[in-house]
């Protein structure tokens, strides 16, 4: 039986990871509070997908695993959302960035959600199987984040 604490631990580390990799500068989006809020909320969903998928796998709940895989696959829409938002901002730029530059930024945002999913999953797994659960969970999450 997977402990709720393991799932909560994985979710917390996943959200913290999303906050840590949330970047905003003169080239990137989000630059407004609603953008930050959206990305942190989606980070929480990605964290739940990662930690929940591990819990479902360990319990043998294959329907739940399929649901979480479907959720993680929908993060491809993040790239589209970012691309559309950046293209809308492109008209206001004095020097345009170009489609490849915009595509690269949107690709990075999509990848960050996959990193959040992997960090949450590894933290949950480490917490569940470690003798010192928080230590192994943190180590597993740090290893995934470093890679």
C-alpha positions as CSV (number, residue, x, y, z in Angstrom):
1,X,0.0,0.0,0.0
2,X,1.4,3.4,-1.0
3,X,1.3,6.0,1.7
4,X,-0.4,9.3,1.1
5,X,2.7,10.9,2.6
6,X,4.8,9.6,-0.3
7,X,2.4,11.0,-2.9
8,X,2.2,14.3,-1.0
9,X,6.0,14.4,-0.8
10,X,6.4,13.8,-4.5
11,X,3.8,16.5,-5.3
12,X,5.5,19.0,-3.1
13,X,8.9,18.4,-4.7
14,X,7.3,18.6,-8.1
15,X,5.7,21.9,-7.5
16,X,8.9,23.3,-6.0
17,X,10.7,22.1,-9.0
18,X,8.3,23.9,-11.3
19,X,8.7,27.1,-9.3
20,X,12.5,26.7,-9.5
21,X,12.5,26.3,-13.2
22,X,10.0,29.0,-13.9
23,X,12.1,31.6,-15.7
24,X,11.1,35.0,-16.9
25,X,13.4,37.5,-18.6
26,X,13.3,39.9,-21.4
27,X,13.0,37.1,-24.0
28,X,10.5,34.8,-22.4
29,X,7.0,34.5,-21.2
30,X,5.3,34.5,-18.6
31,X,5.9,38.1,-17.5
32,X,2.5,38.7,-15.8
33,X,1.0,37.3,-12.6
34,X,-1.6,35.3,-14.5
35,X,1.2,33.6,-16.4
36,X,3.0,32.6,-13.3
37,X,-0.2,31.4,-11.7
38,X,-1.1,29.3,-14.7
39,X,2.4,27.7,-14.9
40,X,2.5,26.9,-11.2
41,X,-1.0,25.4,-11.3
42,X,-0.1,23.3,-14.3
43,X,3.1,22.3,-12.4
44,X,0.8,21.0,-9.6
45,X,-1.1,18.9,-12.1
46,X,2.1,17.6,-13.5
47,X,3.3,16.7,-10.0
48,X,0.1,14.9,-9.3
49,X,0.4,13.0,-12.6
50,X,4.0,11.9,-11.7
51,X,3.4,11.0,-8.1
52,X,0.0,9.5,-8.7
53,X,1.2,7.4,-11.6
54,X,3.8,5.8,-9.3
55,X,1.2,5.2,-6.6
56,X,-1.1,3.6,-9.2
57,X,1.7,1.4,-10.6
58,X,2.6,0.2,-7.1
59,X,-1.0,-0.6,-6.3
60,X,-1.5,-2.3,-9.7
61,X,-4.3,0.1,-10.7
62,X,-3.8,0.0,-14.4
63,X,-6.8,2.2,-15.2
64,X,-5.3,5.0,-13.1
65,X,-1.9,4.5,-14.7
66,X,-3.5,5.0,-18.2
67,X,-5.3,8.1,-17.0
68,X,-2.1,9.6,-15.6
69,X,-0.3,8.8,-18.9
70,X,-3.1,10.5,-20.8
71,X,-2.7,13.6,-18.5
72,X,1.0,13.7,-19.1
73,X,0.5,13.4,-22.8
74,X,-1.7,16.5,-22.7
75,X,1.2,18.6,-21.7
76,X,2.0,18.7,-25.4
77,X,-0.7,21.3,-25.5
78,X,1.6,23.5,-23.3
79,X,3.9,23.9,-26.3
80,X,1.0,25.1,-28.4
81,X,-0.2,27.5,-25.7
82,X,3.2,29.0,-25.3
83,X,3.7,29.3,-29.1
84,X,0.4,31.0,-29.5
85,X,1.1,33.4,-26.6
86,X,4.5,34.3,-27.9
87,X,3.3,34.8,-31.5
88,X,0.7,37.2,-30.2
89,X,3.4,39.2,-28.4
90,X,5.5,39.1,-31.6
91,X,3.5,41.9,-33.2
92,X,4.4,44.3,-30.4
93,X,8.2,43.6,-30.7
94,X,10.5,46.2,-32.3
95,X,12.8,43.4,-33.5
96,X,11.0,40.2,-34.2
97,X,12.3,37.0,-32.7
98,X,11.3,34.6,-35.5
99,X,9.4,31.3,-35.5
100,X,12.3,29.1,-34.7
101,X,13.2,31.1,-31.6
102,X,9.5,31.1,-30.5
103,X,9.4,27.3,-31.1
104,X,12.5,26.8,-29.0
105,X,11.1,28.7,-26.1
106,X,7.8,26.8,-26.2
107,X,9.7,23.5,-26.4
108,X,11.6,24.4,-23.3
109,X,8.3,25.1,-21.4
110,X,6.9,21.7,-22.4
111,X,10.1,19.9,-21.3
112,X,9.9,21.6,-17.9
113,X,6.6,19.9,-17.2
114,X,8.1,16.5,-18.1
115,X,10.9,17.2,-15.7
116,X,8.3,18.0,-13.0
117,X,6.6,14.7,-13.7
118,X,9.9,12.8,-13.4
119,X,11.0,14.6,-10.3
120,X,7.6,13.9,-8.6
121,X,7.6,10.3,-9.7
122,X,11.2,9.7,-8.5
123,X,10.6,11.4,-5.2
124,X,7.5,9.4,-4.6
125,X,9.3,6.1,-5.4
126,X,12.3,7.0,-3.3
127,X,10.0,8.0,-0.4
128,X,8.1,4.8,-0.6
129,X,11.0,2.5,-0.7
130,X,13.6,4.3,1.4
131,X,14.6,3.4,4.9
132,X,15.0,7.1,5.5
133,X,12.2,8.1,3.1
134,X,12.7,11.8,2.9
135,X,16.4,11.4,2.3
136,X,16.1,8.9,-0.5
137,X,13.1,10.8,-2.0
138,X,15.2,14.0,-2.0
139,X,18.2,12.2,-3.5
140,X,16.1,10.6,-6.2
141,X,14.5,13.9,-7.1
142,X,17.8,15.8,-7.1
143,X,19.4,13.2,-9.3
144,X,16.5,13.4,-11.9
145,X,16.7,17.2,-11.7
146,X,20.5,17.2,-12.2
147,X,20.2,14.9,-15.2
